[in-house]
């Protein structure tokens, strides 16, 4: 099995010839981190893939620049039996290598600096970091004990033995670190406090914010604030979770959004959009209306989008292709109306003020954003 040539080709693809990350990507046998994975089928549902049963497909998947879903709901691919049906949202993955490298670059790692890798997953970032910095300088944490134990077992034969901890990083993180790189979407507010507490003065944080594509980087000041910017870059990571799966409390609201008539019915101004795929718009929606979840379906030429909120608000917009949609809304907030205000601003100004914004995270976990006259607060 000539994995070395494939790893070298992957490294050439996702790094530059002079990059300090070229050698780590080329040296790590990524296929050993993902022996089994889930693939989403075009018609919906998940199919289990087993690398050992199809070596060519395994090598193709492992050494392509793509994310491989390793856990859906509470079922990890390693534990699935033939015929098992995974249900729910992806809850762990092997992140695409180019994004791993980008996040490591945002972290500004260097010799002698300690790194906290927040979100072990399959262990790819941990492996690259341990290869470059040395295992003694790397700590990796995940809420799932199986993920940390599996990564530890798979990295050890490669010669990497970083410290692994199974814990909920939104509750407590032991120790302090020079650099923290998070490949999960951290929640602004109280859930961010332990991360800030684990960052040493003068240290650097690189993370995304939950339900957004915003990569926020900053340096910790003596007063405890982390001050930096929203990078002109984007990434979509899974939300942090505190248990085996994400809570399902919005299932009933989604059911209403799919079937009920709203107490307000109108014609939308813009075509239906898959909000989750419109990253900048989705990010701004989380800034203005935190906690919104999205859904999207197609049937022939008919496209339908859903927005739901924990307060019971929901919206449904449906139309054939790019025709003006029929919009149903219900609850204390008019979610589609807020979405259209954001799209109005995008069209009127040619962009939204998110990327490149100044960022400040106070010790209470509140994120303050500003760009020109625009200001916003997340997690207050």
Secondary structure as the mmCIF struct_conf table of DSSP 4:
data_model
#
loop_
_struct_conf.conf_type_id
_struct_conf.id
_struct_conf.beg_label_comp_id
_struct_conf.beg_label_asym_id
_struct_conf.beg_label_seq_id
_struct_conf.end_label_comp_id
_struct_conf.end_label_asym_id
_struct_conf.end_label_seq_id
HELX_RH_AL_P HELX_RH_AL_P1 UNK A 3 UNK A 14
BEND BEND1 UNK A 15 UNK A 15
TURN_TY1_P TURN_TY1_P1 UNK A 17 UNK A 18
TURN_TY1_P TURN_TY1_P2 UNK A 20 UNK A 21
HELX_RH_AL_P HELX_RH_AL_P2 UNK A 22 UNK A 27
BEND BEND2 UNK A 28 UNK A 28
HELX_RH_AL_P HELX_RH_AL_P3 UNK A 30 UNK A 33
BEND BEND3 UNK A 35 UNK A 35
STRN STRN1 UNK A 36 UNK A 40
TURN_TY1_P TURN_TY1_P3 UNK A 42 UNK A 43
BEND BEND4 UNK A 44 UNK A 45
STRN STRN2 UNK A 46 UNK A 50
HELX_RH_3T_P HELX_RH_3T_P1 UNK A 51 UNK A 53
HELX_RH_AL_P HELX_RH_AL_P4 UNK A 55 UNK A 62
TURN_TY1_P TURN_TY1_P4 UNK A 63 UNK A 63
BEND BEND5 UNK A 64 UNK A 66
STRN STRN3 UNK A 68 UNK A 72
TURN_TY1_P TURN_TY1_P5 UNK A 73 UNK A 74
STRN STRN4 UNK A 75 UNK A 76
HELX_RH_3T_P HELX_RH_3T_P2 UNK A 77 UNK A 79
HELX_LH_PP_P HELX_LH_PP_P1 UNK A 80 UNK A 81
TURN_TY1_P TURN_TY1_P6 UNK A 82 UNK A 83
BEND BEND6 UNK A 88 UNK A 88
STRN STRN5 UNK A 90 UNK A 94
HELX_RH_AL_P HELX_RH_AL_P5 UNK A 97 UNK A 106
TURN_TY1_P TURN_TY1_P7 UNK A 107 UNK A 108
TURN_TY1_P TURN_TY1_P8 UNK A 111 UNK A 112
STRN STRN6 UNK A 115 UNK A 118
TURN_TY1_P TURN_TY1_P9 UNK A 121 UNK A 122
BEND BEND7 UNK A 123 UNK A 123
HELX_RH_AL_P HELX_RH_AL_P6 UNK A 124 UNK A 133
HELX_RH_3T_P HELX_RH_3T_P3 UNK A 135 UNK A 137
STRN STRN7 UNK A 138 UNK A 142
BEND BEND8 UNK A 143 UNK A 143
HELX_RH_AL_P HELX_RH_AL_P7 UNK A 145 UNK A 156
TURN_TY1_P TURN_TY1_P10 UNK A 157 UNK A 159
STRN STRN8 UNK A 163 UNK A 166
TURN_TY1_P TURN_TY1_P11 UNK A 169 UNK A 171
BEND BEND9 UNK A 175 UNK A 175
STRN STRN9 UNK A 177 UNK A 186
HELX_LH_PP_P HELX_LH_PP_P2 UNK A 187 UNK A 187
BEND BEND10 UNK A 188 UNK A 189
HELX_RH_AL_P HELX_RH_AL_P8 UNK A 190 UNK A 197
TURN_TY1_P TURN_TY1_P12 UNK A 198 UNK A 198
STRN STRN10 UNK A 199 UNK A 209
TURN_TY1_P TURN_TY1_P13 UNK A 210 UNK A 211
BEND BEND11 UNK A 212 UNK A 212
STRN STRN11 UNK A 214 UNK A 220
TURN_TY1_P TURN_TY1_P14 UNK A 222 UNK A 223
BEND BEND12 UNK A 224 UNK A 224
STRN STRN12 UNK A 226 UNK A 234
HELX_LH_PP_P HELX_LH_PP_P3 UNK A 238 UNK A 238
STRN STRN13 UNK A 239 UNK A 239
HELX_LH_PP_P HELX_LH_PP_P4 UNK A 240 UNK A 240
BEND BEND13 UNK A 242 UNK A 245
TURN_TY1_P TURN_TY1_P15 UNK A 249 UNK A 250
HELX_RH_AL_P HELX_RH_AL_P9 UNK A 251 UNK A 259
HELX_LH_PP_P HELX_LH_PP_P5 UNK A 260 UNK A 262
BEND BEND14 UNK A 263 UNK A 263
STRN STRN14 UNK A 264 UNK A 267
BEND BEND15 UNK A 269 UNK A 270
HELX_RH_3T_P HELX_RH_3T_P4 UNK A 275 UNK A 277
HELX_RH_AL_P HELX_RH_AL_P10 UNK A 279 UNK A 288
BEND BEND16 UNK A 289 UNK A 289
TURN_TY1_P TURN_TY1_P16 UNK A 290 UNK A 291
STRN STRN15 UNK A 293 UNK A 299
TURN_TY1_P TURN_TY1_P17 UNK A 300 UNK A 301
STRN STRN16 UNK A 302 UNK A 308
TURN_TY1_P TURN_TY1_P18 UNK A 310 UNK A 311
BEND BEND17 UNK A 312 UNK A 312
STRN STRN17 UNK A 314 UNK A 320
TURN_TY1_P TURN_TY1_P19 UNK A 321 UNK A 322
BEND BEND18 UNK A 323 UNK A 323
HELX_LH_PP_P HELX_LH_PP_P6 UNK A 324 UNK A 325
STRN STRN18 UNK A 326 UNK A 330
BEND BEND19 UNK A 331 UNK A 333
HELX_RH_AL_P HELX_RH_AL_P11 UNK A 335 UNK A 349
BEND BEND20 UNK A 350 UNK A 351
BEND BEND21 UNK A 353 UNK A 353
TURN_TY1_P TURN_TY1_P20 UNK A 355 UNK A 356
STRN STRN19 UNK A 358 UNK A 361
TURN_TY1_P TURN_TY1_P21 UNK A 363 UNK A 364
BEND BEND22 UNK A 365 UNK A 365
STRN STRN20 UNK A 367 UNK A 371
TURN_TY1_P TURN_TY1_P22 UNK A 372 UNK A 373
STRN STRN21 UNK A 374 UNK A 378
#
